[in-house]
Amino acid sequence: MGDSVGDTSRQHARRGRWRQRLWWALWGPLVLLGLWLGAWQWERAGEKRDYLAALESAPHLEAPREVPPDGSRLTLSGEYLPELTLFLDNRVLEGRHGVAPLTPLRTDDGRLWLVQRGFLASGAGRETPEVATPEGSVTLEGRWQSAGSGTPLFGPNREGQRLQRIELTVWEEAFAHQGWLHLEAGPGHLTPWWSPSVMPPSRHLGYAVQWWGLALAALAMMLIGGRRLAQDARHREVQDALSKPGGESHE
């Protein structure tokens, strides 16, 4: 009888320890994850502040020879090459479906620049859009965007004269720099649709606070639940001890 009670007591103790270990293993990583995500969002807020400050202080350059900083305001003078126009597909502005004409510009020094001219409503059809392009010498102003990795593609990038994302390699000509001008003023300017895709720093700070709040809640749950498991384990040990022969107390 004593051996049976002892075995039962040891089994209860082992179960109690495993429950506590499982509890800590479940909640501990959640607490650490919440702390890490909060710190990451805090860091992202700092990066966005720096980026917005860089945009505000970006230089105004005229047909620069060196690669312009991202977000720079550029002035270019030259002639459009309308025969090389392609269209960035699937643009939406105020509920209207359309495209963004991409027309290369040959500047007076012979270099080639890609100009994103704005929004052109085209409807849902797949026929090639038509856009009027000014002839002769023009002077343009806009904001420079450096080429990046772009959005993911789920199929071919080019369909006729339409592109799913801007890739300079679809043009056979070599461009002055790896990037393009978002036209803001000058001949050929259409309704603007593009703006720097920047989540405000305050949003990142809000996310950081939320993640830290969740981490704090998880920590509280971990501690409270761990304490209850420990109390249950001690209570069971006391019950097992009392159930042993000679374990009852006598007054």
C-alpha positions as CSV (number, residue, x, y, z in Angstrom):
1,M,0.0,0.0,0.0
2,G,2.8,2.4,0.9
3,D,4.7,1.7,-2.3
4,S,1.5,2.4,-4.3
5,V,0.9,5.7,-2.6
6,G,4.6,6.6,-3.0
7,D,4.5,5.9,-6.7
8,T,1.3,8.0,-7.1
9,S,3.0,10.8,-5.2
10,R,6.0,10.7,-7.5
11,Q,3.8,10.6,-10.6
12,H,2.0,13.7,-9.4
13,A,5.2,15.5,-8.7
14,R,6.6,14.7,-12.2
15,R,3.3,15.8,-13.8
16,G,3.5,19.1,-11.8
17,R,7.0,19.8,-12.9
18,W,6.2,19.0,-16.6
19,R,3.1,21.3,-16.4
20,Q,5.2,24.1,-15.1
21,R,8.0,23.6,-17.7
22,L,5.4,23.5,-20.4
23,W,3.8,26.7,-19.1
24,W,7.1,28.6,-19.1
25,A,8.0,27.2,-22.5
26,L,4.7,28.4,-23.9
27,W,4.6,31.9,-22.5
28,G,8.3,32.7,-22.3
29,P,8.8,32.9,-26.1
30,L,5.6,35.0,-26.4
31,V,7.0,37.6,-24.0
32,L,10.4,37.7,-25.8
33,L,8.7,38.0,-29.2
34,G,6.5,40.9,-28.0
35,L,9.6,42.7,-26.6
36,W,11.5,42.1,-29.8
37,L,8.7,43.3,-32.1
38,G,8.2,46.4,-30.0
39,A,11.9,47.2,-30.2
40,W,11.9,46.6,-33.9
41,Q,8.9,49.0,-34.5
42,W,10.7,51.6,-32.3
43,E,13.7,51.3,-34.5
44,R,11.6,51.6,-37.6
45,A,10.1,54.8,-36.3
46,G,13.6,56.3,-36.0
47,E,14.4,55.2,-39.6
48,K,11.2,56.8,-40.9
49,R,12.0,60.0,-39.1
50,D,15.5,60.0,-40.7
51,Y,14.0,59.3,-44.1
52,L,11.4,62.0,-43.9
53,A,14.1,64.4,-42.8
54,A,16.2,63.4,-45.8
55,L,13.3,64.0,-48.1
56,E,12.8,67.5,-46.7
57,S,16.4,68.4,-47.1
58,A,16.9,66.6,-50.4
59,P,18.8,68.8,-52.9
60,H,17.4,70.4,-56.1
61,L,19.7,69.3,-58.9
62,E,19.8,70.0,-62.6
63,A,20.6,66.9,-64.8
64,P,23.2,65.6,-62.3
65,R,26.1,63.6,-63.6
66,E,26.4,61.7,-60.3
67,V,23.6,59.4,-59.1
68,P,21.1,61.8,-57.3
69,P,20.1,61.0,-53.8
70,D,16.7,59.3,-53.5
71,G,14.0,61.9,-53.2
72,S,16.0,64.7,-54.8
73,R,14.1,67.3,-56.9
74,L,15.5,67.3,-60.4
75,T,15.2,69.7,-63.4
76,L,15.7,68.2,-66.8
77,S,15.7,69.8,-70.2
78,G,15.4,67.8,-73.5
79,E,13.0,66.1,-75.8
80,Y,10.5,63.3,-75.1
81,L,10.9,60.0,-77.1
82,P,7.1,59.2,-77.4
83,E,7.8,56.0,-79.5
84,L,9.4,54.5,-76.4
85,T,6.5,55.1,-74.1
86,L,5.3,52.2,-72.0
87,F,2.5,52.1,-69.4
88,L,2.7,51.1,-65.8
89,D,-0.5,49.0,-65.4
90,N,-3.1,48.7,-62.7
91,R,-3.0,52.2,-61.2
92,V,-6.1,53.3,-59.3
93,L,-6.9,56.9,-58.5
94,E,-10.1,58.1,-56.8
95,G,-11.8,54.8,-57.8
96,R,-10.8,55.1,-61.4
97,H,-8.7,52.4,-63.1
98,G,-5.8,53.5,-65.3
99,V,-2.1,53.4,-66.1
100,A,0.9,55.7,-65.7
101,P,2.7,56.6,-68.9
102,L,6.5,56.1,-68.8
103,T,8.2,58.2,-71.4
104,P,12.0,58.4,-71.8
105,L,13.5,61.9,-72.2
106,R,16.7,62.6,-74.0
107,T,18.4,65.6,-72.3
108,D,20.4,68.2,-74.1
109,D,23.6,66.4,-73.2
110,G,22.4,63.2,-74.9
111,R,21.6,61.1,-71.8
112,L,18.4,59.2,-71.3
113,W,16.0,59.6,-68.4
114,L,12.8,57.8,-67.6
115,V,9.9,60.0,-66.7
116,Q,6.8,58.8,-64.9
117,R,4.2,61.3,-66.1
118,G,1.2,60.7,-63.8
119,F,-2.2,59.0,-64.0
120,L,-4.0,58.2,-67.2
121,A,-7.5,56.8,-67.0
122,S,-7.9,53.8,-69.3
123,G,-10.8,51.7,-68.0
124,A,-10.7,47.9,-67.5
125,G,-10.0,47.0,-71.1
126,R,-6.6,45.6,-72.2
127,E,-6.2,47.7,-75.4
128,T,-3.0,49.8,-75.6
129,P,-3.7,53.2,-74.0
130,E,-3.0,56.4,-76.0
131,V,-1.4,59.5,-74.5
132,A,-0.4,62.8,-76.1
133,T,3.3,63.7,-75.8
134,P,4.6,67.2,-76.2
135,E,7.1,67.7,-79.1
136,G,10.3,69.7,-79.1
137,S,12.3,70.9,-76.2
138,V,10.8,70.8,-72.8
139,T,11.9,71.5,-69.2
140,L,10.6,69.2,-66.5
141,E,10.7,69.2,-62.7
142,G,10.0,66.2,-60.5
143,R,11.2,64.0,-57.7
144,W,13.8,61.3,-58.2
145,Q,13.2,57.7,-57.1
146,S,16.0,55.2,-57.2
147,A,15.3,51.8,-58.7
148,G,14.8,49.1,-56.1
149,S,13.7,45.5,-56.0
150,G,10.1,46.4,-56.8
151,T,6.9,44.6,-56.0
152,P,6.7,40.8,-56.5
153,L,5.7,39.5,-59.9
154,F,3.3,36.6,-60.5
155,G,3.7,36.3,-64.2
156,P,5.5,38.1,-67.0
157,N,6.3,41.8,-66.4
158,R,5.5,43.0,-69.9
159,E,2.2,42.5,-71.8
160,G,2.3,44.5,-75.0
161,Q,3.0,48.1,-74.0
162,R,2.0,47.5,-70.4
163,L,4.3,46.8,-67.5
164,Q,3.4,45.3,-64.1
165,R,6.3,47.1,-62.5
166,I,9.0,49.5,-63.6
167,E,12.2,47.8,-64.8
168,L,14.7,49.8,-66.9
169,T,15.9,46.6,-68.6
170,V,12.7,46.4,-70.7
171,W,14.1,49.4,-72.7
172,E,17.0,48.6,-75.0
173,E,18.6,52.0,-74.4
174,A,20.8,52.7,-71.4
175,F,19.6,55.3,-68.9
176,A,21.7,57.9,-67.2
177,H,21.0,56.5,-63.8
178,Q,19.1,53.5,-62.2
179,G,15.9,55.2,-61.3
180,W,13.2,57.5,-62.7
181,L,11.6,60.9,-62.4
182,H,8.1,61.4,-61.0
183,L,7.0,64.4,-63.0
184,E,5.6,67.2,-60.9
185,A,5.7,70.2,-63.3
186,G,6.3,70.7,-67.0
187,P,4.9,69.7,-70.4
188,G,3.3,66.2,-70.5
189,H,2.4,66.3,-66.8
190,L,-0.7,64.3,-66.0
191,T,-2.7,64.0,-62.7
192,P,-0.3,62.9,-60.0
193,W,-0.9,59.6,-58.2
194,W,2.5,58.8,-56.7
195,S,3.8,59.9,-53.4
196,P,6.6,58.4,-51.3
197,S,5.2,55.3,-49.5
198,V,6.1,56.2,-46.0
199,M,4.3,55.0,-42.9
200,P,4.5,57.9,-40.4
201,P,6.8,57.4,-37.4
202,S,3.9,57.8,-35.0
203,R,2.3,54.7,-36.5
204,H,5.4,52.6,-35.8
205,L,5.5,54.1,-32.2
206,G,1.9,53.0,-31.7
207,Y,2.7,49.5,-32.9
208,A,5.7,49.4,-30.5
209,V,3.5,50.3,-27.6
210,Q,1.0,47.7,-28.6
211,W,3.6,45.0,-28.8
212,W,5.1,45.9,-25.5
213,G,1.6,46.0,-23.9
214,L,1.0,42.5,-25.3
215,A,4.4,41.4,-23.9
216,L,3.4,42.8,-20.5
217,A,0.1,41.0,-20.6
218,A,1.8,37.7,-21.5
219,L,4.3,38.2,-18.7
220,A,1.5,38.8,-16.2
221,M,-0.3,35.7,-17.5
222,M,3.0,33.7,-17.3
223,L,3.7,34.7,-13.7
224,I,0.1,34.3,-12.4
225,G,-0.4,31.0,-14.1
226,G,3.1,29.7,-13.0
227,R,2.3,30.7,-9.4
228,R,-1.0,28.8,-9.5
229,L,0.7,25.7,-11.0
230,A,3.3,25.8,-8.2
231,Q,0.6,26.2,-5.6
232,D,-1.4,23.3,-7.0
233,A,1.8,21.2,-7.0
234,R,2.5,22.0,-3.4
235,H,-1.1,21.3,-2.4
236,R,-1.0,17.9,-4.2
237,E,2.3,17.1,-2.4
238,V,0.6,17.9,0.9
239,Q,-2.4,15.7,0.1
240,D,-0.1,12.9,-1.0
241,A,1.9,13.2,2.2
242,L,-1.2,13.0,4.3
243,S,-2.5,10.0,2.4
244,K,0.5,7.9,3.3
245,P,0.3,5.5,6.3
246,G,1.3,7.4,9.3
247,G,1.0,10.7,7.4
248,E,-2.0,11.9,9.3
249,S,-1.3,14.3,12.1
250,H,-2.7,13.4,15.6
251,E,-3.4,15.9,18.4
